[in-house]
């Protein structure tokens, strides 16, 4: 067994699996923490605007 060819195979598997995993996470409702934080900030901003009215 050649460790270099094994690493190459692992990288190729990662390239194939990453898009499928990202698609699954998007469709199943998982979100990234950064996206969630941005949405929370926006909701807070909108709530303060509504309270002022």
DAPEMO-V517946 format. One record per residue. RES is the residue in three letters. NEAR is the number of other ideal C-beta (glycine too) atoms within 10 Angstrom. Layout:
RES:NEAR  RES:NEAR
This chain:
UNK:4  UNK:7  UNK:7  UNK:7  UNK:9  UNK:10  UNK:10  UNK:11  UNK:10  UNK:10  UNK:10  UNK:10  UNK:10  UNK:10  UNK:9  UNK:10  UNK:10  UNK:10  UNK:9  UNK:9  UNK:11  UNK:11  UNK:10  UNK:10  UNK:12  UNK:11  UNK:8  UNK:7  UNK:6  UNK:9  UNK:11  UNK:10  UNK:7  UNK:8  UNK:9  UNK:10  UNK:11  UNK:11  UNK:11  UNK:10  UNK:10  UNK:10  UNK:10  UNK:10  UNK:10  UNK:10  UNK:10  UNK:9  UNK:9  UNK:8  UNK:7  UNK:6  UNK:4
